[in-house]
Amino acid sequence: MTTKNIALLAGGYSGEFEVSINSAKNIAAHLNKDKYKVYTILIGRGRWYFESENGPVDIDKNDFSLTLKGEKIKFDCAFITIHGTPGEDGKLQGYLDMLGIPYNTCDAATSAITMSKTYTKIIVGGIHGLHAARSLRLFERDMHDVAIISARLNFPLFIKPNKGGSSVGMSKVHNAAGLPDALERAFHEDDEVIVEEFIKGREFSQGIARLNGKLKVLPATEIKSSKEFFDYEAKYTAGVTEEITPANLSPEKQEEIAEILTEIYIRLNCKGMVRIDFILLDGSHDFYFIEVNTTPGQSIGSLIPQQVKAAGLDLGEFYGELIEGPMKHL
């Protein structure tokens, strides 16, 4: 068996740097060491490097190679586990496309589009059974009239960065007085902000991946937070949030949701593994789309590893197929 060289790309330029590092550690620990030689490459604004036993070694960005002890190492595949820019927004994907190096995520176009919650909602609009909260998109360069926002949308409102991840910079406001501070907080993370009506219901997150050429919908996770909403603290502070995997849903509802998730994946031209967040509205149980994550977290306690286990799948084989799939289509 020929061992394949895998570049595990972690870090990035966003506030989710540490989350990415933890994801990379978990992926590296589970990949089959007989099949894959894994090199964790840290991507920072200043440099891209591999931490060797003799210290950091820079990546040659001309051909995305690594020279260790005089030997030039080229990679058979890149496994991107960067949350936010440049791993989730299409920038690294475009770079790897130009070099002809396969990778595990959606392509550059889909990655860029899905980073914008607004654009994503437009594309998935019209899918049978899918609903979306009414919203406004605001740009930092424009004036933000609180009265106009209050007149067009019904409180309470969620204010969040349009291209942010892990709910950083997100707020829930109950009246116009809370809007200025919430907008300032969101604009600190992004130059585009989405203001969205609050949907009251049960919150879920569910993975879907292409494995061995076929789409596999993983079991859903229901998220119950003791905080008012599922923000960064709720996600990464022990005891704040209860995550129930698999979620308590009827077989009929599971089937309906799986059909919607599959249609979202296909319509957005997703590849590899994505995680889709949604709410089932109180009363009607209608499906309300929140967002799609194209490089979802993979640390030990993250949702996708929970769901893979609940599906009875081996996590190492799951990650292995995310590598093998794109290499087959070169």
C-alpha positions as CSV (number, residue, x, y, z in Angstrom):
1,M,0.0,0.0,0.0
2,T,1.4,3.4,-1.0
3,T,1.1,6.0,1.7
4,K,-0.4,9.3,0.6
5,N,0.9,12.6,1.7
6,I,-1.9,14.7,3.2
7,A,-1.6,18.4,4.0
8,L,-3.9,19.1,7.0
9,L,-4.5,22.8,6.8
10,A,-5.4,24.5,10.1
11,G,-5.3,28.0,11.7
12,G,-6.6,30.7,9.5
13,Y,-7.1,34.5,9.9
14,S,-10.3,34.5,12.0
15,G,-11.2,34.4,15.6
16,E,-11.7,30.6,15.2
17,F,-8.0,29.9,15.0
18,E,-7.9,27.7,18.2
19,V,-11.1,25.8,17.2
20,S,-9.3,25.0,13.9
21,I,-6.2,23.7,15.7
22,N,-8.4,21.4,17.9
23,S,-10.2,20.1,14.8
24,A,-6.8,19.3,13.1
25,K,-5.6,17.4,16.1
26,N,-8.7,15.2,16.2
27,I,-8.6,14.5,12.4
28,A,-4.9,13.6,12.5
29,A,-5.5,11.3,15.5
30,H,-8.2,9.4,13.6
31,L,-6.7,9.1,10.0
32,N,-5.3,5.7,9.2
33,K,-1.5,6.0,9.6
34,D,-0.8,3.1,7.3
35,K,-2.6,4.9,4.4
36,Y,-1.9,8.6,5.1
37,K,1.2,10.5,6.1
38,V,-0.3,13.7,7.7
39,Y,1.5,17.0,7.8
40,T,-0.4,19.7,9.8
41,I,0.3,23.0,8.0
42,L,-0.5,26.1,10.0
43,I,-1.9,28.9,7.9
44,G,-1.3,32.4,9.2
45,R,-1.2,35.9,7.7
46,G,2.5,36.1,8.0
47,R,3.5,32.6,7.1
48,W,2.4,29.0,6.2
49,Y,4.5,26.4,7.9
50,F,4.9,22.9,9.2
51,E,6.2,22.4,12.8
52,S,9.0,19.9,12.4
53,E,11.0,18.3,15.2
54,N,13.7,20.9,14.4
55,G,11.3,23.8,14.4
56,P,9.0,25.5,11.9
57,V,9.6,24.9,8.1
58,D,7.9,27.2,5.6
59,I,5.7,26.0,2.8
60,D,6.9,26.9,-0.7
61,K,3.7,28.6,-2.0
62,N,4.9,28.4,-5.6
63,D,3.9,24.7,-5.7
64,F,2.6,24.1,-2.2
65,S,5.5,21.8,-1.2
66,L,7.5,21.2,1.9
67,T,11.3,20.5,2.1
68,L,12.4,18.4,5.0
69,K,16.0,17.1,5.5
70,G,16.7,17.9,1.8
71,E,13.7,16.0,0.6
72,K,10.9,17.8,-1.3
73,I,7.5,16.7,-0.2
74,K,4.5,17.2,-2.5
75,F,0.9,16.5,-1.3
76,D,-1.6,14.1,-2.8
77,C,-4.5,15.9,-1.1
78,A,-5.3,18.8,1.2
79,F,-7.7,18.4,4.1
80,I,-8.9,21.9,4.9
81,T,-10.1,22.4,8.5
82,I,-9.9,26.2,8.7
83,H,-13.1,27.9,10.0
84,G,-13.6,31.3,8.4
85,T,-11.1,32.9,6.0
86,P,-9.1,31.7,4.0
87,G,-10.3,28.1,4.3
88,E,-14.1,28.4,4.4
89,D,-14.5,31.3,1.9
90,G,-13.0,29.8,-1.2
91,K,-9.6,31.5,-1.2
92,L,-7.5,28.4,-0.4
93,Q,-9.7,26.4,-2.7
94,G,-9.0,28.7,-5.6
95,Y,-5.2,28.5,-4.9
96,L,-5.3,24.7,-4.7
97,D,-7.4,24.5,-7.9
98,M,-4.7,26.5,-9.8
99,L,-2.1,24.0,-8.6
100,G,-4.2,20.9,-9.4
101,I,-4.2,19.7,-5.8
102,P,-7.5,18.0,-4.7
103,Y,-9.1,18.9,-1.4
104,N,-11.9,17.8,0.9
105,T,-14.3,20.7,0.8
106,C,-16.7,22.5,-1.5
107,D,-15.2,24.2,-4.5
108,A,-14.1,27.9,-4.5
109,A,-17.4,29.2,-5.8
110,T,-19.7,27.4,-3.4
111,S,-17.4,28.2,-0.5
112,A,-17.4,31.9,-1.3
113,I,-21.2,32.0,-1.8
114,T,-22.1,30.0,1.4
115,M,-19.9,32.3,3.5
116,S,-22.6,34.9,2.8
117,K,-25.8,34.0,4.7
118,T,-27.7,36.3,2.5
119,Y,-26.6,34.9,-0.9
120,T,-27.1,31.3,0.5
121,K,-30.7,32.1,1.5
122,I,-31.4,33.4,-2.0
123,I,-30.1,30.3,-3.7
124,V,-31.9,27.8,-1.4
125,G,-35.2,29.8,-1.5
126,G,-38.0,27.9,-3.2
127,I,-36.9,24.5,-2.0
128,H,-40.0,22.5,-1.1
129,G,-40.6,22.7,2.7
130,L,-37.8,25.2,3.4
131,H,-38.6,28.5,5.0
132,A,-36.3,31.4,6.0
133,A,-36.6,34.3,8.5
134,R,-37.2,37.8,7.1
135,S,-34.0,39.8,7.1
136,L,-32.0,42.8,6.0
137,R,-28.4,43.0,4.9
138,L,-26.4,46.1,6.0
139,F,-23.1,47.4,4.8
140,E,-20.7,49.2,7.1
141,R,-20.2,52.0,4.6
142,D,-23.9,52.9,4.7
143,M,-26.0,54.8,7.3
144,H,-28.0,52.5,9.5
145,D,-31.3,54.0,10.4
146,V,-32.7,52.2,13.5
147,A,-36.2,53.5,12.7
148,I,-36.2,51.9,9.2
149,I,-35.0,48.5,10.6
150,S,-37.6,48.7,13.3
151,A,-40.3,49.4,10.8
152,R,-39.4,46.6,8.4
153,L,-38.7,43.8,10.8
154,N,-40.5,42.5,13.9
155,F,-38.6,42.2,17.2
156,P,-36.9,40.3,18.7
157,L,-34.1,40.4,16.1
158,F,-30.8,38.6,15.6
159,I,-27.9,40.8,14.5
160,K,-24.9,38.8,13.2
161,P,-21.9,39.1,10.8
162,N,-23.0,38.1,7.3
163,K,-19.8,36.1,6.7
164,G,-18.9,35.2,10.3
165,G,-18.6,31.8,11.9
166,S,-19.1,30.2,15.4
167,S,-21.6,33.0,16.2
168,V,-18.9,35.5,17.0
169,G,-20.3,39.0,17.1
170,M,-23.8,37.9,17.3
171,S,-26.6,39.6,19.4
172,K,-30.3,39.2,20.1
173,V,-32.2,42.5,20.7
174,H,-35.7,43.0,21.9
175,N,-36.2,46.7,21.0
176,A,-34.8,49.5,19.0
177,A,-32.7,50.8,21.9
178,G,-30.5,47.6,21.6
179,L,-29.8,48.0,17.9
180,P,-26.8,50.5,17.9
181,D,-24.6,48.4,20.3
182,A,-25.5,45.1,18.5
183,L,-24.7,46.6,15.1
184,E,-21.4,47.9,16.4
185,R,-20.5,44.5,17.8
186,A,-21.3,42.7,14.5
187,F,-19.5,45.3,12.3
188,H,-16.4,44.7,14.5
189,E,-16.3,41.2,12.9
190,D,-17.4,41.9,9.3
191,D,-18.2,44.8,7.0
192,E,-21.6,43.2,6.2
193,V,-24.2,42.4,8.8
194,I,-27.5,40.5,8.6
195,V,-30.4,41.6,10.8
196,E,-32.9,38.7,11.0
197,E,-36.3,38.1,12.7
198,F,-36.1,35.7,15.6
199,I,-37.7,32.3,14.9
200,K,-39.0,30.6,18.1
201,G,-38.5,26.8,18.0
202,R,-36.2,23.9,18.4
203,E,-32.7,24.4,17.0
204,F,-30.8,21.6,15.2
205,S,-27.6,21.1,13.3
206,Q,-27.1,18.2,10.9
207,G,-24.3,16.9,8.7
208,I,-24.5,15.6,5.2
209,A,-21.5,14.2,3.2
210,R,-20.8,12.4,0.0
211,L,-19.2,9.1,0.9
212,N,-18.2,6.5,-1.7
213,G,-20.1,8.6,-4.3
214,K,-23.4,8.6,-2.5
215,L,-24.9,11.3,-0.2
216,K,-25.2,10.3,3.4
217,V,-27.4,12.4,5.8
218,L,-26.1,12.0,9.3
219,P,-28.3,11.9,12.4
220,A,-29.5,15.4,13.6
221,T,-28.3,17.1,16.8
222,E,-30.7,19.2,18.8
223,I,-29.1,22.1,20.6
224,K,-30.5,23.3,23.9
225,S,-28.7,26.3,25.3
226,S,-29.1,27.7,28.8
227,K,-28.2,31.1,27.2
228,E,-30.7,33.0,25.3
229,F,-29.1,31.9,22.0
230,F,-26.4,29.7,20.7
231,D,-23.4,32.1,20.6
232,Y,-19.6,31.4,20.8
233,E,-19.7,31.0,24.5
234,A,-22.6,28.6,24.4
235,K,-20.8,26.5,21.8
236,Y,-17.4,26.3,23.5
237,T,-18.1,26.6,27.2
238,A,-18.7,23.3,29.0
239,G,-22.1,22.9,30.6
240,V,-23.8,25.9,28.9
241,T,-25.3,23.9,26.1
242,E,-26.9,20.5,25.9
243,E,-26.4,18.7,22.6
244,I,-28.7,15.7,22.0
245,T,-27.4,13.3,19.3
246,P,-29.4,11.7,17.7
247,A,-32.2,14.2,18.2
248,N,-35.7,13.1,19.2
249,L,-37.5,13.4,15.9
250,S,-40.2,11.2,14.4
251,P,-39.1,8.9,11.5
252,E,-41.5,10.9,9.2
253,K,-39.9,14.3,10.3
254,Q,-36.4,12.8,9.9
255,E,-37.2,11.8,6.3
256,E,-38.7,15.2,5.4
257,I,-35.6,17.0,6.8
258,A,-33.2,14.6,5.0
259,E,-35.0,15.5,1.7
260,I,-34.6,19.2,2.4
261,L,-30.9,18.9,3.4
262,T,-30.2,16.8,0.3
263,E,-31.8,19.4,-1.9
264,I,-29.8,22.2,-0.2
265,Y,-26.5,20.2,-0.7
266,I,-27.3,19.7,-4.4
267,R,-28.6,23.2,-5.2
268,L,-25.5,24.8,-3.6
269,N,-23.2,22.2,-5.5
270,C,-21.7,21.2,-2.2
271,K,-18.8,18.7,-2.0
272,G,-17.4,16.6,0.8
273,M,-18.9,17.2,4.2
274,V,-21.1,20.2,5.3
275,R,-23.3,20.9,8.3
276,I,-26.6,22.6,8.0
277,D,-28.2,24.5,10.9
278,F,-32.0,24.9,11.1
279,I,-35.0,25.6,13.4
280,L,-38.3,23.7,13.6
281,L,-40.9,26.4,14.3
282,D,-42.9,26.0,17.5
283,G,-46.4,24.8,16.7
284,S,-46.2,24.0,12.9
285,H,-42.7,22.4,13.1
286,D,-41.9,24.0,9.7
287,F,-38.2,23.9,8.7
288,Y,-36.5,27.3,8.9
289,F,-33.0,27.4,7.3
290,I,-30.3,29.2,9.3
291,E,-27.0,28.6,7.5
292,V,-24.6,26.0,5.9
293,N,-21.1,25.4,7.3
294,T,-18.7,24.1,4.7
295,T,-15.8,23.4,7.1
296,P,-17.6,22.4,10.3
297,G,-15.6,21.9,13.5
298,Q,-14.0,18.5,14.0
299,S,-12.7,18.6,17.6
300,I,-13.5,15.7,19.9
301,G,-16.8,17.3,21.1
302,S,-17.9,18.8,17.8
303,L,-21.2,18.0,16.3
304,I,-20.0,16.1,13.1
305,P,-17.9,13.6,15.1
306,Q,-21.0,13.0,17.4
307,Q,-23.2,12.4,14.4
308,V,-20.7,10.1,12.7
309,K,-20.6,8.0,15.8
310,A,-24.4,8.0,16.2
311,A,-24.7,6.8,12.6
312,G,-22.5,3.8,13.5
313,L,-19.7,4.9,11.2
314,D,-15.9,4.8,12.0
315,L,-14.6,8.4,12.2
316,G,-11.2,7.5,10.7
317,E,-12.9,5.9,7.7
318,F,-15.2,8.8,7.4
319,Y,-12.3,11.3,7.1
320,G,-10.5,8.8,4.8
321,E,-13.4,8.9,2.4
322,L,-13.4,12.7,2.4
323,I,-9.8,12.4,1.1
324,E,-10.3,9.5,-1.3
325,G,-13.4,11.0,-3.0
326,P,-11.8,14.1,-4.4
327,M,-8.6,12.2,-5.5
328,K,-10.8,9.8,-7.6
329,H,-12.1,12.7,-9.6
330,L,-8.8,14.3,-10.6
